Amino acid sequence: MPDDRNDPLEKLAAAHRSLEENLNDLARSARSLGDPRGRAAALEGLSCVVAYFERSMSRHQEDEERSLFPRLAVLESVAPTLDRLRQEHKAQRRALDELRAAIERDGGADAAEALPPLIDGLRAAYQRYVACEEQEVFPAARRFLQASAMHSIMNEMETRRGRGGQGNPAKGISGRPSRPGGMRRGP
Ligand SMILES: [Fe+2]
């Protein structure tokens, strides 16, 4: 039976699930902006989730762009998709910058109208991106990469998180969302 705890592709997919949960949190917080009594708390919640999302998304993108994609670049069938995914990573960062700016700029009544479309756009783009990676790129990696390459990717991901890079499942990368203080953690 495969051990998912040391499988970098499982970890990357778990990071997608966690980021999706955070996008759902963002959408929920944005909906509560319509209630004037809850607006201040909703804006604070939005700021927290956006800050977390920026950190975790940045690390996830680094995992893919520095550890996974370079090892797949020799596959002619996948290389164009990898280029497109790098562009989508950039687009996600721009969308997040736009969202953060809108939260800071539209802290008043306009926020209830301005933010939901931005979040919906980010969610839709993210869904397309995740589908591409999980249906095309990860299966290609599963077919092509040797166990030693998978192990190296896992070690790099762990090292990126200051965990020593030994792939120790006891200290493994948690893809499971939790909510200390109302914030999710994960990828
Ligand atoms: Fe990804």
Backbone and ligand atoms as CSV (ligand in chain L), in Angstrom:
chain,resi,resn,atom,element,x,y,z
A,1,MET,N,N,0.851,-1.194,0.000
A,1,MET,CA,C,0.000,0.000,0.000
A,1,MET,C,C,0.891,1.249,0.000
A,2,PRO,N,N,0.634,2.210,-0.892
A,2,PRO,CA,C,1.474,3.403,-0.935
A,2,PRO,C,C,1.311,4.246,0.332
A,3,ASP,N,N,2.423,4.911,0.684
A,3,ASP,CA,C,2.405,5.760,1.869
A,3,ASP,C,C,2.233,7.211,1.422
A,4,ASP,N,N,1.027,7.737,1.552
A,4,ASP,CA,C,0.733,9.079,1.063
A,4,ASP,C,C,1.500,10.153,1.825
A,5,ARG,N,N,1.974,9.827,3.035
A,5,ARG,CA,C,2.637,10.842,3.851
A,5,ARG,C,C,3.939,11.299,3.218
A,6,ASN,N,N,4.544,10.454,2.407
A,6,ASN,CA,C,5.806,10.837,1.773
A,6,ASN,C,C,5.657,10.979,0.268
A,7,ASP,N,N,4.457,11.206,-0.178
A,7,ASP,CA,C,4.199,11.349,-1.607
A,7,ASP,C,C,4.017,12.835,-1.915
A,8,PRO,N,N,4.974,13.454,-2.609
A,8,PRO,CA,C,4.866,14.899,-2.842
A,8,PRO,C,C,3.643,15.286,-3.666
A,9,LEU,N,N,3.223,14.405,-4.583
A,9,LEU,CA,C,2.050,14.749,-5.393
A,9,LEU,C,C,0.783,14.765,-4.541
A,10,GLU,N,N,0.714,13.848,-3.578
A,10,GLU,CA,C,-0.414,13.872,-2.644
A,10,GLU,C,C,-0.372,15.141,-1.801
A,11,LYS,N,N,0.819,15.544,-1.417
A,11,LYS,CA,C,0.956,16.763,-0.617
A,11,LYS,C,C,0.539,17.995,-1.416
A,12,LEU,N,N,0.934,18.031,-2.686
A,12,LEU,CA,C,0.554,19.174,-3.523
A,12,LEU,C,C,-0.958,19.204,-3.732
A,13,ALA,N,N,-1.562,18.019,-3.922
A,13,ALA,CA,C,-3.019,17.970,-4.079
A,13,ALA,C,C,-3.711,18.385,-2.780
A,14,ALA,N,N,-3.145,17.969,-1.633
A,14,ALA,CA,C,-3.718,18.379,-0.343
A,14,ALA,C,C,-3.626,19.891,-0.169
A,15,ALA,N,N,-2.545,20.469,-0.670
A,15,ALA,CA,C,-2.412,21.936,-0.613
A,15,ALA,C,C,-3.514,22.594,-1.443
A,16,HIS,N,N,-3.840,21.996,-2.582
A,16,HIS,CA,C,-4.953,22.534,-3.384
A,16,HIS,C,C,-6.252,22.528,-2.583
A,17,ARG,N,N,-6.506,21.404,-1.871
A,17,ARG,CA,C,-7.750,21.305,-1.091
A,17,ARG,C,C,-7.785,22.397,-0.024
A,18,SER,N,N,-6.643,22.597,0.625
A,18,SER,CA,C,-6.579,23.601,1.686
A,18,SER,C,C,-6.805,25.009,1.113
A,19,LEU,N,N,-6.183,25.282,-0.027
A,19,LEU,CA,C,-6.353,26.601,-0.641
A,19,LEU,C,C,-7.799,26.802,-1.096
A,20,GLU,N,N,-8.432,25.736,-1.575
A,20,GLU,CA,C,-9.852,25.838,-1.949
A,20,GLU,C,C,-10.713,26.175,-0.734
A,21,GLU,N,N,-10.396,25.529,0.395
A,21,GLU,CA,C,-11.150,25.816,1.626
A,21,GLU,C,C,-10.992,27.281,2.011
A,22,ASN,N,N,-9.782,27.799,1.838
A,22,ASN,CA,C,-9.543,29.204,2.165
A,22,ASN,C,C,-10.296,30.129,1.223
A,23,LEU,N,N,-10.405,29.737,-0.033
A,23,LEU,CA,C,-11.188,30.550,-0.966
A,23,LEU,C,C,-12.664,30.533,-0.569
A,24,ASN,N,N,-13.137,29.390,-0.090
A,24,ASN,CA,C,-14.523,29.328,0.381
A,24,ASN,C,C,-14.711,30.236,1.604
A,25,ASP,N,N,-13.707,30.256,2.485
A,25,ASP,CA,C,-13.764,31.144,3.651
A,25,ASP,C,C,-13.840,32.608,3.206
A,26,LEU,N,N,-13.036,32.923,2.196
A,26,LEU,CA,C,-13.054,34.297,1.682
A,26,LEU,C,C,-14.437,34.668,1.160
A,27,ALA,N,N,-15.038,33.738,0.418
A,27,ALA,CA,C,-16.358,34.018,-0.158
A,27,ALA,C,C,-17.391,34.202,0.949
A,28,ARG,N,N,-17.301,33.363,1.989
A,28,ARG,CA,C,-18.248,33.482,3.113
A,28,ARG,C,C,-18.078,34.836,3.815
A,29,SER,N,N,-16.831,35.207,4.075
A,29,SER,CA,C,-16.575,36.486,4.752
A,29,SER,C,C,-17.076,37.647,3.905
A,30,ALA,N,N,-16.880,37.535,2.601
A,30,ALA,CA,C,-17.311,38.621,1.714
A,30,ALA,C,C,-18.829,38.767,1.733
A,31,ARG,N,N,-19.533,37.633,1.832
A,31,ARG,CA,C,-21.003,37.704,1.867
A,31,ARG,C,C,-21.480,38.429,3.129
A,32,SER,N,N,-20.761,38.244,4.235
A,32,SER,CA,C,-21.222,38.864,5.479
A,32,SER,C,C,-20.910,40.361,5.528
A,33,LEU,N,N,-20.220,40.878,4.504
A,33,LEU,CA,C,-19.978,42.318,4.456
A,33,LEU,C,C,-21.266,43.108,4.267
A,34,GLY,N,N,-22.293,42.443,3.764
A,34,GLY,CA,C,-23.562,43.128,3.521
A,34,GLY,C,C,-24.268,43.536,4.798
A,35,ASP,N,N,-23.903,42.931,5.910
A,35,ASP,CA,C,-24.513,43.266,7.199
A,35,ASP,C,C,-23.655,44.333,7.881
A,36,PRO,N,N,-24.156,45.570,7.995
A,36,PRO,CA,C,-23.337,46.653,8.558
A,36,PRO,C,C,-22.796,46.319,9.945
A,37,ARG,N,N,-23.555,45.551,10.726
A,37,ARG,CA,C,-23.093,45.241,12.097
A,37,ARG,C,C,-21.892,44.297,12.086
A,38,GLY,N,N,-21.797,43.479,11.038
A,38,GLY,CA,C,-20.705,42.506,11.003
A,38,GLY,C,C,-19.572,42.887,10.068
A,39,ARG,N,N,-19.647,44.117,9.517
A,39,ARG,CA,C,-18.696,44.469,8.459
A,39,ARG,C,C,-17.251,44.540,8.961
A,40,ALA,N,N,-17.067,45.146,10.131
A,40,ALA,CA,C,-15.694,45.306,10.633
A,40,ALA,C,C,-15.056,43.944,10.882
A,41,ALA,N,N,-15.820,43.031,11.496
A,41,ALA,CA,C,-15.280,41.695,11.773
A,41,ALA,C,C,-15.035,40.937,10.479
A,42,ALA,N,N,-15.948,41.122,9.518
A,42,ALA,CA,C,-15.796,40.416,8.240
A,42,ALA,C,C,-14.548,40.906,7.502
A,43,LEU,N,N,-14.294,42.216,7.539
A,43,LEU,CA,C,-13.104,42.760,6.873
A,43,LEU,C,C,-11.823,42.258,7.537
A,44,GLU,N,N,-11.869,42.179,8.868
A,44,GLU,CA,C,-10.692,41.674,9.577
A,44,GLU,C,C,-10.462,40.207,9.212
A,45,GLY,N,N,-11.573,39.434,9.162
A,45,GLY,CA,C,-11.451,38.025,8.766
A,45,GLY,C,C,-10.891,37.895,7.362
A,46,LEU,N,N,-11.372,38.747,6.465
A,46,LEU,CA,C,-10.874,38.717,5.085
A,46,LEU,C,C,-9.376,39.007,5.034
A,47,SER,N,N,-8.950,39.998,5.782
A,47,SER,CA,C,-7.526,40.352,5.780
A,47,SER,C,C,-6.672,39.195,6.278
A,48,CYS,N,N,-7.150,38.510,7.328
A,48,CYS,CA,C,-6.393,37.378,7.882
A,48,CYS,C,C,-6.285,36.248,6.867
A,49,VAL,N,N,-7.406,35.919,6.226
A,49,VAL,CA,C,-7.379,34.797,5.291
A,49,VAL,C,C,-6.540,35.147,4.062
A,50,VAL,N,N,-6.643,36.397,3.614
A,50,VAL,CA,C,-5.831,36.808,2.462
A,50,VAL,C,C,-4.345,36.718,2.806
A,51,ALA,N,N,-3.982,37.158,4.016
A,51,ALA,CA,C,-2.571,37.096,4.413
A,51,ALA,C,C,-2.097,35.647,4.463
A,52,TYR,N,N,-2.921,34.772,5.034
A,52,TYR,CA,C,-2.559,33.360,5.077
A,52,TYR,C,C,-2.475,32.797,3.653
A,53,PHE,N,N,-3.467,33.134,2.855
A,53,PHE,CA,C,-3.530,32.614,1.493
A,53,PHE,C,C,-2.286,33.028,0.706
A,54,GLU,N,N,-1.858,34.264,0.887
A,54,GLU,CA,C,-0.659,34.744,0.184
A,54,GLU,C,C,0.560,33.906,0.561
A,55,ARG,N,N,0.712,33.659,1.853
A,55,ARG,CA,C,1.884,32.896,2.310
A,55,ARG,C,C,1.840,31.463,1.795
A,56,SER,N,N,0.689,30.815,1.951
A,56,SER,CA,C,0.614,29.395,1.586
A,56,SER,C,C,0.630,29.211,0.069
A,57,MET,N,N,-0.016,30.132,-0.645
A,57,MET,CA,C,0.002,30.025,-2.101
A,57,MET,C,C,1.414,30.237,-2.637
A,58,SER,N,N,2.107,31.196,-2.044
A,58,SER,CA,C,3.470,31.463,-2.482
A,58,SER,C,C,4.360,30.224,-2.292
A,59,ARG,N,N,4.222,29.568,-1.156
A,59,ARG,CA,C,5.035,28.374,-0.889
A,59,ARG,C,C,4.649,27.228,-1.823
A,60,HIS,N,N,3.347,27.094,-2.073
A,60,HIS,CA,C,2.884,26.044,-2.984
A,60,HIS,C,C,3.422,26.279,-4.394
A,61,GLN,N,N,3.383,27.524,-4.822
A,61,GLN,CA,C,3.891,27.826,-6.162
A,61,GLN,C,C,5.383,27.545,-6.253
A,62,GLU,N,N,6.083,27.842,-5.169
A,62,GLU,CA,C,7.516,27.567,-5.144
A,62,GLU,C,C,7.777,26.058,-5.229
A,63,ASP,N,N,6.971,25.276,-4.500
A,63,ASP,CA,C,7.105,23.814,-4.564
A,63,ASP,C,C,6.996,23.334,-6.009
A,64,GLU,N,N,6.039,23.892,-6.719
A,64,GLU,CA,C,5.814,23.417,-8.079
A,64,GLU,C,C,6.852,23.964,-9.054
A,65,GLU,N,N,7.129,25.265,-8.942
A,65,GLU,CA,C,8.020,25.873,-9.936
A,65,GLU,C,C,9.487,25.506,-9.723
A,66,ARG,N,N,9.866,25.234,-8.496
A,66,ARG,CA,C,11.281,24.947,-8.237
A,66,ARG,C,C,11.563,23.458,-8.067
A,67,SER,N,N,10.560,22.674,-7.685
A,67,SER,CA,C,10.825,21.255,-7.424
A,67,SER,C,C,10.161,20.319,-8.437
A,68,LEU,N,N,8.907,20.581,-8.777
A,68,LEU,CA,C,8.194,19.647,-9.658
A,68,LEU,C,C,8.385,19.977,-11.141
A,69,PHE,N,N,8.060,21.200,-11.524
A,69,PHE,CA,C,8.053,21.528,-12.950
A,69,PHE,C,C,9.415,21.303,-13.622
A,70,PRO,N,N,10.520,21.704,-12.981
A,70,PRO,CA,C,11.818,21.495,-13.675
A,70,PRO,C,C,12.096,20.032,-13.988
A,71,ARG,N,N,11.588,19.133,-13.163
A,71,ARG,CA,C,11.840,17.706,-13.397
A,71,ARG,C,C,10.950,17.142,-14.499
A,72,LEU,N,N,9.939,17.913,-14.893
A,72,LEU,CA,C,9.033,17.447,-15.956
A,72,LEU,C,C,9.269,18.184,-17.273
A,73,ALA,N,N,10.183,19.157,-17.233
A,73,ALA,CA,C,10.345,20.028,-18.402
A,73,ALA,C,C,10.817,19.273,-19.635
A,74,VAL,N,N,11.442,18.111,-19.446
A,74,VAL,CA,C,11.924,17.357,-20.610
A,74,VAL,C,C,10.772,16.661,-21.343
A,75,LEU,N,N,9.617,16.612,-20.742
A,75,LEU,CA,C,8.470,15.965,-21.393
A,75,LEU,C,C,7.820,16.948,-22.363
A,76,GLU,N,N,7.993,16.687,-23.649
A,76,GLU,CA,C,7.482,17.638,-24.643
A,76,GLU,C,C,5.967,17.796,-24.555
A,77,SER,N,N,5.287,16.729,-24.158
A,77,SER,CA,C,3.830,16.786,-24.113
A,77,SER,C,C,3.329,17.662,-22.966
A,78,VAL,N,N,4.167,17.884,-21.988
A,78,VAL,CA,C,3.737,18.618,-20.791
A,78,VAL,C,C,4.345,20.020,-20.725
A,79,ALA,N,N,5.482,20.222,-21.365
A,79,ALA,CA,C,6.215,21.491,-21.239
A,79,ALA,C,C,5.344,22.722,-21.529
A,80,PRO,N,N,4.542,22.732,-22.606
A,80,PRO,CA,C,3.710,23.921,-22.835
A,80,PRO,C,C,2.719,24.175,-21.702
A,81,THR,N,N,2.207,23.091,-21.132
A,81,THR,CA,C,1.270,23.240,-20.005
A,81,THR,C,C,1.980,23.841,-18.807
A,82,LEU,N,N,3.228,23.433,-18.574
A,82,LEU,CA,C,3.974,23.984,-17.444
A,82,LEU,C,C,4.194,25.481,-17.623
A,83,ASP,N,N,4.499,25.893,-18.858
A,83,ASP,CA,C,4.660,27.328,-19.122
A,83,ASP,C,C,3.372,28.075,-18.805
A,84,ARG,N,N,2.261,27.480,-19.227
A,84,ARG,CA,C,0.970,28.138,-18.974
A,84,ARG,C,C,0.678,28.206,-17.470
A,85,LEU,N,N,1.009,27.137,-16.755
A,85,LEU,CA,C,0.753,27.126,-15.311
A,85,LEU,C,C,1.601,28.175,-14.590
A,86,ARG,N,N,2.833,28.387,-15.078
A,86,ARG,CA,C,3.655,29.444,-14.473
A,86,ARG,C,C,2.978,30.806,-14.667
A,87,GLN,N,N,2.412,31.003,-15.846
A,87,GLN,CA,C,1.692,32.259,-16.090
A,87,GLN,C,C,0.467,32.353,-15.184
A,88,GLU,N,N,-0.189,31.217,-14.970
A,88,GLU,CA,C,-1.373,31.236,-14.091
A,88,GLU,C,C,-0.973,31.533,-12.652
A,89,HIS,N,N,0.190,31.042,-12.232
A,89,HIS,CA,C,0.678,31.399,-10.893
A,89,HIS,C,C,0.825,32.921,-10.778
A,90,LYS,N,N,1.391,33.521,-11.818
A,90,LYS,CA,C,1.545,34.977,-11.793
A,90,LYS,C,C,0.186,35.669,-11.744
A,91,ALA,N,N,-0.756,35.149,-12.530
A,91,ALA,CA,C,-2.095,35.742,-12.553
A,91,ALA,C,C,-2.761,35.615,-11.179
A,92,GLN,N,N,-2.522,34.489,-10.503
A,92,GLN,CA,C,-3.092,34.322,-9.160
A,92,GLN,C,C,-2.510,35.351,-8.199
A,93,ARG,N,N,-1.196,35.603,-8.324
A,93,ARG,CA,C,-0.579,36.590,-7.427
A,93,ARG,C,C,-1.142,37.985,-7.709
A,94,ARG,N,N,-1.337,38.289,-8.987
A,94,ARG,CA,C,-1.909,39.598,-9.328
A,94,ARG,C,C,-3.337,39.722,-8.788
A,95,ALA,N,N,-4.123,38.645,-8.923
A,95,ALA,CA,C,-5.509,38.677,-8.447
A,95,ALA,C,C,-5.548,38.865,-6.934
A,96,LEU,N,N,-4.607,38.240,-6.258
A,96,LEU,CA,C,-4.561,38.374,-4.800
A,96,LEU,C,C,-4.151,39.788,-4.398
A,97,ASP,N,N,-3.195,40.363,-5.144
A,97,ASP,CA,C,-2.803,41.756,-4.881
A,97,ASP,C,C,-4.008,42.677,-5.053
A,98,GLU,N,N,-4.771,42.411,-6.108
A,98,GLU,CA,C,-5.942,43.237,-6.388
A,98,GLU,C,C,-6.971,43.096,-5.266
A,99,LEU,N,N,-7.138,41.865,-4.795
A,99,LEU,CA,C,-8.096,41.619,-3.725
A,99,LEU,C,C,-7.664,42.331,-2.441
A,100,ARG,N,N,-6.378,42.213,-2.104
A,100,ARG,CA,C,-5.895,42.860,-0.880
A,100,ARG,C,C,-6.056,44.375,-0.976
A,101,ALA,N,N,-5.736,44.911,-2.150
A,101,ALA,CA,C,-5.880,46.362,-2.331
A,101,ALA,C,C,-7.339,46.772,-2.190
A,102,ALA,N,N,-8.249,45.949,-2.701
A,102,ALA,CA,C,-9.670,46.279,-2.614
A,102,ALA,C,C,-10.150,46.230,-1.169
A,103,ILE,N,N,-9.627,45.278,-0.393
A,103,ILE,CA,C,-10.009,45.197,1.020
A,103,ILE,C,C,-9.546,46.448,1.751
A,104,GLU,N,N,-8.332,46.879,1.456
A,104,GLU,CA,C,-7.785,48.053,2.147
A,104,GLU,C,C,-8.468,49.343,1.671
A,105,ARG,N,N,-8.790,49.365,0.387
A,105,ARG,CA,C,-9.374,50.583,-0.190
A,105,ARG,C,C,-10.859,50.709,0.124
A,106,ASP,N,N,-11.582,49.580,0.041
A,106,ASP,CA,C,-13.033,49.598,0.146
A,106,ASP,C,C,-13.496,49.080,1.500
A,107,GLY,N,N,-12.887,49.596,2.538
A,107,GLY,CA,C,-13.277,49.136,3.869
A,107,GLY,C,C,-14.661,49.598,4.264
A,108,GLY,N,N,-15.260,50.462,3.489
A,108,GLY,CA,C,-16.592,50.964,3.831
A,108,GLY,C,C,-17.687,50.168,3.157
A,109,ALA,N,N,-18.777,50.846,2.910
A,109,ALA,CA,C,-19.964,50.168,2.401
A,109,ALA,C,C,-19.740,49.560,1.017
A,110,ASP,N,N,-18.826,50.127,0.242
A,110,ASP,CA,C,-18.606,49.619,-1.113
A,110,ASP,C,C,-18.020,48.209,-1.130
A,111,ALA,N,N,-17.409,47.810,-0.018
A,111,ALA,CA,C,-16.739,46.508,-0.001
A,111,ALA,C,C,-17.697,45.368,-0.319
A,112,ALA,N,N,-18.926,45.487,0.162
A,112,ALA,CA,C,-19.895,44.403,-0.035
A,112,ALA,C,C,-20.144,44.150,-1.521
A,113,GLU,N,N,-20.002,45.204,-2.330
A,113,GLU,CA,C,-20.215,45.028,-3.772
A,113,GLU,C,C,-18.915,44.747,-4.518
A,114,ALA,N,N,-17.826,45.313,-4.039
A,114,ALA,CA,C,-16.566,45.220,-4.791
A,114,ALA,C,C,-15.872,43.867,-4.623
A,115,LEU,N,N,-15.947,43.293,-3.429
A,115,LEU,CA,C,-15.115,42.123,-3.155
A,115,LEU,C,C,-15.643,40.795,-3.708
A,116,PRO,N,N,-16.955,40.507,-3.587
A,116,PRO,CA,C,-17.405,39.184,-4.059
A,116,PRO,C,C,-17.033,38.866,-5.506
A,117,PRO,N,N,-17.154,39.813,-6.454
A,117,PRO,CA,C,-16.764,39.454,-7.832
A,117,PRO,C,C,-15.278,39.113,-7.956
A,118,LEU,N,N,-14.435,39.825,-7.188
A,118,LEU,CA,C,-12.997,39.527,-7.233
A,118,LEU,C,C,-12.726,38.116,-6.704
A,119,ILE,N,N,-13.404,37.775,-5.614
A,119,ILE,CA,C,-13.197,36.455,-5.018
A,119,ILE,C,C,-13.754,35.366,-5.931
A,120,ASP,N,N,-14.919,35.621,-6.510
A,120,ASP,CA,C,-15.498,34.627,-7.428
A,120,ASP,C,C,-14.574,34.404,-8.624
A,121,GLY,N,N,-13.974,35.481,-9.125
A,121,GLY,CA,C,-13.047,35.351,-10.252
A,121,GLY,C,C,-11.825,34.533,-9.887
A,122,LEU,N,N,-11.320,34.773,-8.686
A,122,LEU,CA,C,-10.154,34.024,-8.224
A,122,LEU,C,C,-10.500,32.550,-8.046
A,123,ARG,N,N,-11.677,32.284,-7.502
A,123,ARG,CA,C,-12.088,30.879,-7.310
A,123,ARG,C,C,-12.243,30.160,-8.644
A,124,ALA,N,N,-12.850,30.829,-9.606
A,124,ALA,CA,C,-13.066,30.195,-10.912
A,124,ALA,C,C,-11.727,29.894,-11.585
A,125,ALA,N,N,-10.813,30.868,-11.537
A,125,ALA,CA,C,-9.493,30.658,-12.150
A,125,ALA,C,C,-8.751,29.538,-11.433
A,126,TYR,N,N,-8.905,29.516,-10.116
A,126,TYR,CA,C,-8.198,28.499,-9.340
A,126,TYR,C,C,-8.726,27.100,-9.670
A,127,GLN,N,N,-10.026,26.986,-9.839
A,127,GLN,CA,C,-10.607,25.677,-10.178
A,127,GLN,C,C,-10.057,25.152,-11.497
A,128,ARG,N,N,-9.936,26.023,-12.479
A,128,ARG,CA,C,-9.407,25.598,-13.783
A,128,ARG,C,C,-7.945,25.167,-13.648
A,129,TYR,N,N,-7.206,25.935,-12.882
A,129,TYR,CA,C,-5.785,25.648,-12.668
A,129,TYR,C,C,-5.594,24.305,-11.972
A,130,VAL,N,N,-6.371,24.071,-10.914
A,130,VAL,CA,C,-6.266,22.817,-10.156
A,130,VAL,C,C,-6.631,21.627,-11.045
A,131,ALA,N,N,-7.682,21.787,-11.826
A,131,ALA,CA,C,-8.107,20.682,-12.702
A,131,ALA,C,C,-6.988,20.327,-13.678
A,132,CYS,N,N,-6.343,21.341,-14.231
A,132,CYS,CA,C,-5.247,21.091,-15.178
A,132,CYS,C,C,-4.103,20.346,-14.495
A,133,GLU,N,N,-3.724,20.809,-13.338
A,133,GLU,CA,C,-2.595,20.159,-12.656
A,133,GLU,C,C,-2.941,18.719,-12.255
A,134,GLU,N,N,-4.112,18.538,-11.690
A,134,GLU,CA,C,-4.428,17.223,-11.132
A,134,GLU,C,C,-4.840,16.215,-12.206
A,135,GLN,N,N,-5.329,16.715,-13.341
A,135,GLN,CA,C,-5.749,15.786,-14.386
A,135,GLN,C,C,-4.664,15.550,-15.435
A,136,GLU,N,N,-3.748,16.503,-15.552
A,136,GLU,CA,C,-2.739,16.378,-16.604
A,136,GLU,C,C,-1.314,16.262,-16.055
A,137,VAL,N,N,-0.936,17.227,-15.209
A,137,VAL,CA,C,0.473,17.301,-14.790
A,137,VAL,C,C,0.820,16.237,-13.749
A,138,PHE,N,N,0.008,16.113,-12.718
A,138,PHE,CA,C,0.342,15.146,-11.681
A,138,PHE,C,C,0.342,13.705,-12.222
A,139,PRO,N,N,-0.634,13.314,-13.036
A,139,PRO,CA,C,-0.567,11.958,-13.606
A,139,PRO,C,C,0.687,11.744,-14.460
A,140,ALA,N,N,1.093,12.793,-15.209
A,140,ALA,CA,C,2.326,12.666,-16.003
A,140,ALA,C,C,3.522,12.479,-15.090
A,141,ALA,N,N,3.544,13.234,-13.992
A,141,ALA,CA,C,4.645,13.098,-13.032
A,141,ALA,C,C,4.652,11.693,-12.424
A,142,ARG,N,N,3.478,11.201,-12.138
A,142,ARG,CA,C,3.358,9.858,-11.540
A,142,ARG,C,C,3.924,8.802,-12.493
A,143,ARG,N,N,3.687,8.993,-13.779
A,143,ARG,CA,C,4.177,8.017,-14.760
A,143,ARG,C,C,5.676,8.163,-14.999
A,144,PHE,N,N,6.153,9.397,-14.986
A,144,PHE,CA,C,7.512,9.666,-15.462
A,144,PHE,C,C,8.577,9.656,-14.362
A,145,LEU,N,N,8.264,10.186,-13.202
A,145,LEU,CA,C,9.304,10.391,-12.188
A,145,LEU,C,C,9.634,9.107,-11.441
A,146,GLN,N,N,10.936,8.915,-11.274
A,146,GLN,CA,C,11.408,7.772,-10.499
A,146,GLN,C,C,11.207,8.050,-9.003
A,147,ALA,N,N,11.283,6.974,-8.227
A,147,ALA,CA,C,11.113,7.106,-6.772
A,147,ALA,C,C,12.142,8.072,-6.180
A,148,SER,N,N,13.370,8.040,-6.718
A,148,SER,CA,C,14.411,8.921,-6.174
A,148,SER,C,C,14.058,10.391,-6.416
A,149,ALA,N,N,13.471,10.686,-7.578
A,149,ALA,CA,C,13.070,12.070,-7.869
A,149,ALA,C,C,11.923,12.494,-6.946
A,150,MET,N,N,10.983,11.591,-6.738
A,150,MET,CA,C,9.860,11.892,-5.832
A,150,MET,C,C,10.405,12.190,-4.430
A,151,HIS,N,N,11.361,11.381,-4.012
A,151,HIS,CA,C,11.944,11.563,-2.683
A,151,HIS,C,C,12.647,12.921,-2.593
A,152,SER,N,N,13.359,13.288,-3.644
A,152,SER,CA,C,14.054,14.584,-3.645
A,152,SER,C,C,13.058,15.736,-3.579
A,153,ILE,N,N,11.970,15.622,-4.330
A,153,ILE,CA,C,10.942,16.679,-4.296
A,153,ILE,C,C,10.394,16.819,-2.879
A,154,MET,N,N,10.105,15.670,-2.279
A,154,MET,CA,C,9.558,15.698,-0.917
A,154,MET,C,C,10.534,16.357,0.047
A,155,ASN,N,N,11.801,15.999,-0.064
A,155,ASN,CA,C,12.815,16.596,0.809
A,155,ASN,C,C,12.907,18.105,0.603
A,156,GLU,N,N,12.845,18.534,-0.656
A,156,GLU,CA,C,12.907,19.968,-0.928
A,156,GLU,C,C,11.711,20.698,-0.316
A,157,MET,N,N,10.543,20.069,-0.410
A,157,MET,CA,C,9.347,20.678,0.174
A,157,MET,C,C,9.480,20.779,1.691
A,158,GLU,N,N,9.995,19.754,2.292
A,158,GLU,CA,C,10.176,19.771,3.753
A,158,GLU,C,C,11.219,20.812,4.150
A,159,THR,N,N,12.307,20.868,3.395
A,159,THR,CA,C,13.352,21.848,3.692
A,159,THR,C,C,12.806,23.271,3.578
A,160,ARG,N,N,11.957,23.476,2.569
A,160,ARG,CA,C,11.340,24.790,2.379
A,160,ARG,C,C,10.546,25.216,3.613
A,161,ARG,N,N,10.083,24.231,4.350
A,161,ARG,CA,C,9.291,24.514,5.564
A,161,ARG,C,C,10.118,24.373,6.830
A,162,GLY,N,N,11.441,24.313,6.658
A,162,GLY,CA,C,12.313,24.246,7.816
A,162,GLY,C,C,12.221,22.958,8.582
A,163,ARG,N,N,11.922,21.867,7.869
A,163,ARG,CA,C,11.742,20.593,8.559
A,163,ARG,C,C,12.878,19.621,8.316
A,164,GLY,N,N,13.980,20.101,7.851
A,164,GLY,CA,C,15.174,19.267,7.790
A,164,GLY,C,C,15.314,18.418,6.553
A,165,GLY,N,N,14.239,18.321,5.765
A,165,GLY,CA,C,14.353,17.644,4.487
A,165,GLY,C,C,14.585,16.162,4.543
A,166,GLN,N,N,14.150,15.527,5.630
A,166,GLN,CA,C,14.325,14.082,5.714
A,166,GLN,C,C,13.039,13.326,5.410
A,167,GLY,N,N,11.986,14.056,5.094
A,167,GLY,CA,C,10.747,13.382,4.750
A,167,GLY,C,C,10.143,12.628,5.916
A,168,ASN,N,N,10.404,13.094,7.123
A,168,ASN,CA,C,9.891,12.426,8.310
A,168,ASN,C,C,8.380,12.584,8.395
A,169,PRO,N,N,7.621,11.472,8.297
A,169,PRO,CA,C,6.175,11.602,8.308
A,169,PRO,C,C,5.645,12.191,9.605
A,170,ALA,N,N,6.401,12.020,10.699
A,170,ALA,CA,C,5.940,12.580,11.965
A,170,ALA,C,C,5.932,14.101,11.928
A,171,LYS,N,N,6.767,14.668,11.024
A,171,LYS,CA,C,6.812,16.125,10.897
A,171,LYS,C,C,6.359,16.527,9.502
A,172,GLY,N,N,5.593,15.663,8.888
A,172,GLY,CA,C,5.267,15.870,7.483
A,172,GLY,C,C,4.461,17.123,7.225
A,173,ILE,N,N,4.402,17.482,5.957
A,173,ILE,CA,C,3.663,18.667,5.550
A,173,ILE,C,C,2.184,18.372,5.724
A,174,SER,N,N,1.539,19.156,6.510
A,174,SER,CA,C,0.121,18.945,6.733
A,174,SER,C,C,-0.670,19.612,5.636
A,175,GLY,N,N,-1.451,18.840,4.913
A,175,GLY,CA,C,-2.342,19.435,3.938
A,175,GLY,C,C,-3.732,19.605,4.508
A,176,ARG,N,N,-3.908,19.220,5.760
A,176,ARG,CA,C,-5.238,19.277,6.335
A,176,ARG,C,C,-5.497,20.640,6.928
A,177,PRO,N,N,-6.602,21.247,6.545
A,177,PRO,CA,C,-6.884,22.555,7.093
A,177,PRO,C,C,-7.278,22.480,8.561
A,178,SER,N,N,-6.800,23.411,9.347
A,178,SER,CA,C,-7.268,23.560,10.708
A,178,SER,C,C,-7.511,25.048,10.915
A,179,ARG,N,N,-8.125,25.403,12.010
A,179,ARG,CA,C,-8.518,26.790,12.150
A,179,ARG,C,C,-8.152,27.398,13.481
A,180,PRO,N,N,-6.886,27.403,13.843
A,180,PRO,CA,C,-6.544,28.103,15.073
A,180,PRO,C,C,-6.821,29.590,14.888
A,181,GLY,N,N,-7.596,30.142,15.759
A,181,GLY,CA,C,-7.898,31.570,15.662
A,181,GLY,C,C,-8.689,31.913,14.425
A,182,GLY,N,N,-9.426,30.949,13.899
A,182,GLY,CA,C,-10.260,31.228,12.750
A,182,GLY,C,C,-9.528,31.186,11.430
A,183,MET,N,N,-8.232,30.883,11.455
A,183,MET,CA,C,-7.480,30.820,10.205
A,183,MET,C,C,-7.111,29.396,9.883
A,184,ARG,N,N,-7.165,29.085,8.642
A,184,ARG,CA,C,-6.753,27.767,8.217
A,184,ARG,C,C,-5.253,27.736,8.035
A,185,ARG,N,N,-4.722,26.565,8.210
A,185,ARG,CA,C,-3.308,26.352,7.886
A,185,ARG,C,C,-3.232,25.114,7.036
A,186,GLY,N,N,-2.211,24.995,6.256
A,186,GLY,CA,C,-2.156,23.811,5.434
A,186,GLY,C,C,-0.924,23.715,4.592
A,187,PRO,N,N,-1.020,24.164,3.337
A,187,PRO,CA,C,0.091,23.892,2.429
A,187,PRO,C,C,1.357,24.611,2.811
L,1,LIG,FE,FE,-0.767,23.692,-7.687
